Amino acid sequence: MNMKLSSSFFILLFFYPFLVSCEDHVEKAEFSYVEGSSNGPKFWGRVRPEWVACSNGTTQSPIDIIHANAIYDPNLKSLKARYEPAHATLANSGHDIGLEWEKGSAGAIHINGTQFLLEEFHWHSPSEHTLDGYRYDLEMHMVHRSADGRIAVVAVIYKVGLQDHFLLKVMDEIDDINDEKGSEEKVGLVNPDHAIDLERESYYRYFGSLTTPSCDEGVTWTVIKEVKTVSKAQLRMLRAAVEEEFEKNARPIQPLNQRQVYLFKNES
């Protein structure tokens, strides 16, 4: 009996590094953006039961926004953001780079009378939403959450051109967490207002979902109409920082399914 236990122990000891590496690999590759792969976007809903909305949801994001089909809504108002400088941390999830603030510390945005506290920015390359069928180079998501748990995301789309001044402020720190999943870097006080002056922007509004698993629906999307610019170097930096298989981390376009996209025009 002791010999059997001893043998089992040495067998387990021998294979333990292999088992750990397999476990890490499964966690690392739990979902991917590779079309046709078993854990690619088409099959996200099969990876975990709680991700089923990725497969059977009817109001999924991102979408293709056709300007000519967007309905001007006079009830929409300019975006009322009340942001303030707060301590932030850059975090590398492996599949994207995020800039995170402590909940409630960086201010909020107000939509239809509801306050949504800013939680984080993160970036997707290429853009997830397309405009008139065209996919741009980069998209930033400004993620907010209300007291009752609802999510509102403001999306800013970029094309290659002049550098983005907000990204310029955190480039060195992004380089410090390059290709290290789970790594973080404190960046001190960061003012979200320096990313974009939301109150001056025209935008599209629709209701959709998270664009990564679990693809939960009920998300209020605000997609800024004007395409901004980012330099080639900044785009390369964001792609190089994540794990190699996530250098392109944009979910494919999802069916509109009778949803309406609304337009707010800022005439000021």
N, C-alpha and C positions, 0 to 999 in steps of 0.2 A: 504494500500500500504506500509506504514511504517512498519507494523507488518510483512509483507512478506519479506521486505528487511532485517529486523532485524533477522527473522528466518533463512534466507539464510546465513546471516553473521555468525550466531552461528553454523550452520551446517558446513559451510566452515572452521570455526575456529576449530571445533571439529575434522574434518577429515584432516586438514592440515598436522599434523605430519605424518599421514599415507601416504598422497600423496607424501610428500617429501621423505619418506623412500622408497616408490615404485620407485620414480624417481632415487634415488641413487642406488637402486638395479638394475634397468635397465642399468644405466650407468656402474655400476660395472661389470655386467655380459653380457655386450654387445656382447662379443665373448668369447668362451671357447675352451679348448682343449679336452673336454669330447666327445669321439666318441658316436654318436647316439643321442646326445642332440640337441635341436632345433637350438642352436647357436654354435654347434660344428664345427670342421674343414670342414666337408662335406657341411655345409650350410652357411658358412661365406658369400658367394656371394649373399645370400638372405636377409641378415641383413640390408644392406644399398645399395642403387642403385650404389654408387660409389665403392662398393666392388665387383662388378660383375666379375672382372677378377679372383677372388678366385674360381669361379665356371666354367667359360668358357675360361679362359686363356689357351694357348697352350704351353707356355714356363715357367712353374711354378717351384718353388723351395720349399723345398729341393729335391735332387735326390739321388739315390743310385749310387755311383761311383764305377764302375767295373774296376779295374786296368788293366786287360788284354784287355779291350776294349778301353782304352784311347790311343789316337794317339799322338806319340811324335811329337812335332812341333818345328823344328829348328829355326823358326822365333821368338819364345817366348824368352824373356830375363829374367835375374834375376830381382827380384822386387827392384825398385829404390824408397826407402822410404826416405824422408828427414823430419824426425820428430824432434821436439825440446820441451823442458820442457815448460809447460804452466799451468795456473790455471785451475783446473778442479772441477767439482761438481758431486757427486754421487746422482742419482735420482731413486726413487722407483716408477715405473709406475703402480705397482700392479701386472702386468703380467711379468715383468722382472726388473733386476737391470741394470742401465746404468751409465757409466762414461762419462760425457759430457765436451767437451772443447768449448770455444767460437770459432765461425767459423773463420778458418784461423790462429788461434793462435798456434796450435800444429803441424803445418807443413802439408805435403802432400805426396801422392804417385803418381808416374807417370806410366801410362799404355798406350801403343801405342801412345806416344807423347802427351797425355792429362794429365793435372794436376788435381788430385782429392784431395780436402782438407779434412783432417780428421775432423770428427764431434763427433763421440762417439764410445765407446765399449759397448756391452751388452752381456749377457750370457743366453744360453738355456740349460736346463737339462731335459732329456738326450740330446745327440747330435741330430741335425736336419738332417744333411747329414749322410748317412751311407757309409761305405767303404767295398766293397765286401759283401754287405748285412748285415754287423754288425753295430749295433747302439752303440756308445760309451757313456760315462757318462756325458760329458759336451761339449759345443761348444761356443766359443767366436766369436762374429761378430765385426769386425773393419769397421765401416761405413764411407765412403768417398763420397763427392759430387763435381762435376765439376762446372765450372762457368755457364754452360748451363743447369744445373739441373740433369745431369745423375748421377747415383749412382754406385759405385764400392764397393763391400764388400769383405774383406779378412776374411776367416773362419779358426779358429784354433780349432782342435778337441783334447779332453783330455780323458784319462782313469785314474782310481783311482790308485794312487801310491805315489810318493814323492810330497810334497807340491809345489804349483806354487809360485815362489818368487814375481811375480808381484801382485798377489792377496793378498799375505801376507802384502803388504804395505798399503792396504786399508781395511783390515778385520775389524778393530775397527770401522771405519766409516760405513761400511755395517751393522754392528750390531746396530748402532745408528738409522738407518732408517728401522729397522726390522718391517715388517708387517704393515707399514704405507703408504698407497697409497698416492702419491703426496708429500711425504717428501723428503727433500734434505739435503745434508751435504757437505759443501765445504771442499776439501781435500788439498788445496794449490797447489804447483807446482808438476805436474806429467809428467814424460817423457814417451811417448808411446814406445820409443825404448827399454825400460826395459821389455816390455811384450814379445817381440820376435825379433830376428835379421832376418828380412825378407829377406835380400839380400843373406843369406846363405841357404835358403830353396828351396827345390823342391816343385812343386805345380801342381794342376789340374786347368784348366780354362774352363769355360762354360758360357753360357748366360741364365739367368733365371729371377727370380722375387724376390720381398720382400716375406718373409716367414710369415708375419703377415698382417692382413687387412690394407691396401687395395689391397695387392698382386700385386702391379704395376709391369709390366714387363719391360724389357730393362736393367736389372741389370747385370753388369759384376761381375761374381763370381770367386774368387781365393781361392781354398781350399788347405791349406797347407797339403802336403803329410804325413809328419811325425806326428804321434800322440804324444802329450805331456802328462804330468802327472799333476794331482791335488790331494790333500789329501782328505780323507773322510770327515774330519772336514770342509774343505773349501767348498766341495760340499754340505754338510748339511747346512752350513751358507747361501749359495746362495738360496737354496730351502726354508729355513725358513724365509728369508727376504721378499719374495713375498706373496701375498694372497694365502690362503690354496689351492684354486682350480687351482692355477697356479704353484704349486710346480713342476709339470711336464709340461713344456711349449714348447714342440717340435711338430711342424706340421708334419703330416704323409708324407711319401715319395710320390712325384708326378711323373706322367708319363714322360719319357724322350722325347717321341714324335719325334723321328728321330734326335734329337739334337746330336751333337758330343761333347765329352769331350776330351780336349787336355792336354798333359803332358809336363811340363818343368822339366828337370833333371839338378840339380846343381851338376856339377862334381868337383867343387873346394873343 
